[in-house]
């Protein structure tokens, strides 16, 4: 327990295709949902990676297609990443050199706190805790390298 897998260069580690399984828990209502899909990190011409996630999200028994796009750009320090939304707005930083990283993202009245842990060369996890006036969520995503 408590052991993480250090990653000298996050962009090199993340490149490729990952199976993504996410649980979404609403702590206020007790509702739970699930996302199942694929996350592809492909090279950007300008450097960095384009993160494209697609799959199905099931909430209250209803299955819907779900997707999101992010940009993972080289960070200020070697091996680190600056994560941005598709439209270029900053999201959070990412430093996996110790195998674990915590990032905050304020969004209106809500605070998103993400914990990233690398389990081994083919598995990593994110846990986002979202708190605010109308939100009390935990989103846990397990990634497994494909191919």
C-alpha positions in Angstrom: 0.0 0.0 0.0 1.1 3.6 -0.6 3.6 2.6 -3.3 3.5 4.6 -6.5 5.2 4.0 -9.8 7.4 7.1 -10.7 7.1 8.4 -14.3 10.1 10.5 -15.5 8.1 11.9 -18.4 4.3 12.0 -18.2 3.7 12.7 -22.0 5.8 9.6 -22.9 4.0 7.5 -20.4 0.5 8.6 -21.4 1.0 8.3 -25.2 -1.2 5.6 -26.8 -4.7 4.1 -26.1 -6.1 3.3 -22.7 -9.3 1.5 -21.6 -11.2 3.9 -19.2 -13.7 2.8 -16.5 -15.1 5.5 -14.4 -17.5 5.5 -11.5 -19.4 8.6 -10.6 -20.9 8.9 -7.1 -23.2 11.7 -6.0 -22.6 11.8 -2.3 -25.6 14.0 -1.7 -28.2 11.8 -3.4 -26.5 8.4 -3.3 -26.9 8.1 -7.1 -24.1 6.2 -9.0 -23.2 6.2 -12.6 -20.6 4.6 -14.8 -18.6 5.6 -17.8 -16.9 2.9 -20.0 -14.8 3.8 -23.0 -11.4 4.6 -24.5 -9.0 7.4 -24.0 -6.5 8.0 -26.8 -3.4 10.2 -26.3 -2.2 11.1 -29.8 0.7 13.5 -30.8 0.0 17.2 -31.4 2.0 18.8 -34.2 2.9 21.6 -31.8 4.2 19.2 -29.2 2.2 17.4 -26.4 -0.7 15.1 -26.7 -4.4 15.4 -27.8 -6.5 13.5 -25.2 -9.7 12.2 -26.8 -12.1 10.2 -24.6 -15.2 8.5 -25.9 -17.6 5.8 -24.6 -20.9 5.4 -22.9 -22.1 7.0 -19.7 -24.9 5.3 -17.7 -26.8 7.5 -15.2 -30.1 6.5 -13.5 -30.4 3.6 -15.9 -30.0 5.7 -19.1 -27.0 5.1 -21.4 -25.8 8.0 -23.4 -22.7 8.5 -25.6 -20.1 10.7 -23.9 -16.9 12.3 -25.0 -14.4 14.9 -24.1 -11.2 16.4 -25.5 -8.2 17.9 -23.6 -4.8 19.0 -24.6 -1.8 17.7 -22.6 1.1 20.2 -23.3 4.7 20.1 -22.1 4.9 21.7 -18.6 7.3 24.2 -17.1 9.6 21.5 -15.6 10.9 18.5 -17.6 8.5 15.6 -17.7 5.6 17.6 -16.4 2.3 18.5 -18.2 0.0 21.5 -18.5 -3.5 20.2 -19.1 -5.9 22.4 -21.0 -9.4 22.2 -22.1 -10.1 21.8 -25.9 -10.7 25.6 -26.2 -7.3 26.3 -24.6 -8.4 27.3 -21.1 -6.1 26.0 -18.4 -7.4 23.0 -16.4 -4.6 21.7 -14.2 -0.9 20.8 -14.0 0.4 17.2 -13.9 3.6 16.0 -12.4 3.9 12.2 -12.2 7.7 12.1 -11.4 6.8 10.7 -7.9 4.0 8.5 -9.3 1.4 10.6 -7.5 0.1 14.2 -8.0 -2.7 16.3 -6.6 -4.2 19.2 -8.6 -6.9 21.7 -7.9 -9.2 23.3 -10.5 -11.7 26.0 -9.3 -14.8 26.2 -11.5 -17.3 28.9 -10.6 -18.3 28.1 -7.0 -17.1 24.5 -7.2 -13.6 23.1 -6.4 -12.3 20.1 -8.3 -9.5 18.3 -6.6 -7.8 15.5 -8.6 -5.5 12.9 -7.3 -3.5 11.0 -10.0 -1.7 7.8 -9.1 0.4 5.6 -11.4 0.1 1.9 -10.3 2.5 0.4 -12.9 3.6 0.8 -16.5 0.1 -0.1 -17.8 -2.3 1.2 -15.1 -3.1 4.6 -13.6 -6.0 6.1 -11.7 -7.6 9.5 -11.2 -9.9 10.4 -8.4 -11.7 13.8 -8.7 -13.5 15.1 -5.7 -16.0 17.9 -6.7 -17.4 20.1 -4.0 -19.6 23.2 -4.2 -23.0 24.6 -3.5 -24.8 22.2 -5.9 -22.2 19.4 -6.2 -20.8 16.7 -4.0 -19.2 14.1 -6.3 -16.5 11.6 -6.5 -15.3 10.5 -9.9 -12.9 7.5 -10.0 -11.3 6.5 -13.3 -9.1 3.4 -13.8 -7.0 3.4 -16.9 -5.5 0.2 -18.4 -3.1 0.4 -21.5 -4.5 -1.3 -24.6 -2.2 -3.2 -27.1 
